[in-house]
Amino acid sequence: MDAEYAIPMRAMVLTKTSGILEEQIVPDPAPDEGEVLVRVNACAVCRTDLHIVDGELQNPKLPLIPGHEIVGRIAAVGKNARRFDIGDRVGIPWLGKTCGKCEYCRTDRENLCDTPQFTGYTRNGGYAELVVADEHFCVPIPEIFSDADAAPLLCAGLIGYRSLAKTRDAHRVGIYGFGAAAHLITQIATFQGREIYAFTRKGDSEGQAFARSLGALWAGDSNERTPTPLDAAIIFAPVGALVPQALQAIRKGGIVVCGGIHMSPIPQFPYDLLWGEREICSVANLTRKDAQEFMAIAPQARVRVHTESFRLREANTALNRLRSGEIQGAAVLINHEEGGKTK
């Protein structure tokens, strides 16, 4: 390994699900067979990180380095790792490894693998200077995107893309919760010729203006009615009460897609809201195919990524601002800024 990476690294570590990360100096990770060591340039801060830190997702690896929207360069390779060369720029997403043998893996549904590993949850992630990843689950990054811009694409973008795909050929799509995923997928949807209707927190005029600036045809509070019934709705906000509201907003035959990994309880609602062959479905994780497709279409759509940058040691501040809804776009922890073209 290069001498540059032979000293202990800095990392923000979760030792218990208390909502607080500790800055620590920890030993450098070493790549195992089929793995690569990546020098982290940028790591976006995801709402899933909040769910882990706050104890809403059960049984994380502890102690844990969170973070699963990672962009960096290959610093070293393990035995039989041949996919990338030293210095290549890669992204590391949430899905860190699958068994490749279960029924789901064998039928192109690796996002539902029975024994998966997840970056920043069951294996250490990118709130650090270095991270190890399985080379087969790393994602090449389009050169058009800078490190900071590329980082949110690796979860907000990928989960948003998978959620949009679940709406099939829906033309009028409502989005509840206009955060990191919504601001990216709105641009993809409008590029595809769809209409986006954005629902924000009550009174969030700034968020509504932001949505319209990215191509949303309409923006309003989550309890408002759209001018016309929707074909589909995507819920990114972790609020179960939005499910019956979204069902009210869609027409017969429409679908409500729950795009988050965690949601508060869904309240009881009358069957009439579901009747008419309306559907509700969840989105679980992502696949490598999702990554390939999204990384191909994002440059075509000239996706603009809106970020707010923080230093690694400011991870708790970034999480707090995300928790309180103060981030417009995506928060990104920066170790280095290189590669790609800034917008």
Protein Blocks (a to p, Z undefined) as FASTA:
>chain_A
ZZklmpccdddddfbdehpacddddddddddehiacdddfbdcddfklmmmmnopaghia
cdddehjddcdddfbdcehiakbcehiacdddfblbdehlamklmnopaklofbbcdehi
lpccfkbfbdcddfklcccddfkbcfklmmmmmmmmmmmmmmmmmnomafbdcdehiafk
lmmmmmmmmmnopacdddddehilmlmmmmmmnopabdcdfkbccfbdcfbdcdfbfcfk
lmmmmmmmpcehiacddfbfbdcddddddfklmgghiacdddehjafklmmmmmmmmmmn
opacddddddfklmmmmmmmmmnopaghjadddfbdgejjdZZ
